[in-house]
C-alpha cells in the first residue's frame, strides 16, 4: 500500500527535522538552512502559506534562528490555519514566531486594503473628461 501524499510529506519532514537539528549545539536552526529545507521538503507539494512565510522571514532579519518547536509545528500550522489564515486562533499554543507571522500578514492585508480604498477614493473624486 502506497502512503498518501500528506503521509510522505510528514515522513520527509520528520527526516529533515532530525537532519536540521542533529548538528546544532543550540535549539535553533539558522534561518537560511531552515528555508532551504522547507523549499526542499515542499518542492512537490507546497503549502499555500509557504511563500508568505518565507517572505515574512526575509523581511525580519532579526529572526536569526528557527526554534525546533517552530519547525516541528509548521506543517501542522499550515494544515490548521487555512490558506488565508482565517482559521488561526491566537488562544492556541502556537510558537510566538507564528503569532508574529500572522500579525505581519494582517498588517500587510490592512495596508493593501487601505491602499485600494485610497485609490478608489481618488478615482471617484477625479473629474472625468
N, C-alpha and C positions, 0 to 999 in steps of 0.2 A: 504494500500500500504506500503510495507516494504522499508525503506530507504536503499540506496546503501551503500556499504562499506565505501566509502570516506565520505559520509554524517555522518555515525555513528562515524567515527574517528573524524570528526570535532566537533560533539556533545560531545564526551568524552574529546576531547582536551579542549573545552571551559569549561567544568565542572572542569577539573583538573587545568586549569588556575585560576579559582576562588578559588579553594581549596588551591593552592600553595601560593597565594598572600594575602588571607584573613587575615592570622595571621602575616604577615610580616609588620614590622614597616617601613622599607625602601622599595625601589622599586626593590630589588634584592631577589632572592630565593637562598638559599645555593645550591652549585653545586651538592652535594650528594642527596639532595631532588629532584632537577630537574632531575637528571639522573634516580633516582628511578621512578619518574613519567613518564619520556619518555619510560622507559622499560615497565611500566605497560600499558600505553596508546597504545603502538605499539606492545604489546605481540602477537596479532593476525595478524597484517598486518604491518610488519616492513619496513620502507623506506630503500632502499639500502644504503643510506648515514649514517644511524643511528650509525652503528658500528664505522665508521670513525670519526664521530662527537664525540662520547663518548671517543674514543682513543685520539683525539685532546684535549679534556678537561682533560683527565687523564695525558697527557704529559705537561700540562700547569697549574701547581698548583697555579700559581699567579692569575688565574681566580678563585675568591673566591665566586662569586655570578653570577647568571644568571639574567640579567635585564628582566623586564617584556616584553619589546618590542622584545627582542631576543626570548623569549619563544613564544610570540604571533605570530611571523613571521616564526618560524621554520617549521611548516607544509607547509606553502606557499613556503618557501625556498626550501624544499626537492622536492616539485612538480614542481618548476620552473627551477632549475639549471641542472637537469638531473642527472642520476646515476653516471656520471663521471665528473660532474661539468663543462661540455663543454658549457652549456647554461648560465653560470654565467656571469653577466655583472657588472663590477665594477663601472659603472656610475649610476647604480640604487641605491636607498637609502636603502641598507641593513644595519642592525646593524653592528657596527665595528667588533664585535666578529665573524661574518660570513666572513668578509674580512680576518681576521687573520686565520680562518679555511681554507679558500681557498688557502691562501699563504702557509700555513703549508702543505696542501695536494700537492700543486705544487712542493714544495721543496722535499717532500717525493718521488714524481714521478721522479723528476730530479735526485735525489740520486740513486734511483733504476735503472734508465736508464744509468747513469754513471757507476754504478757497473756492469751492464750487458755488457756495451761496454768494460770495463776493462777486464772482464772475457773472452769476445770474442777475444780481442787482445792477451791475454795471451795464450789462447788455439790455436790460429792460429800461434803464433810465437814459440810455444814449438815444439821441434823435435818429429817426430813420429817414432815409432820403428817398 
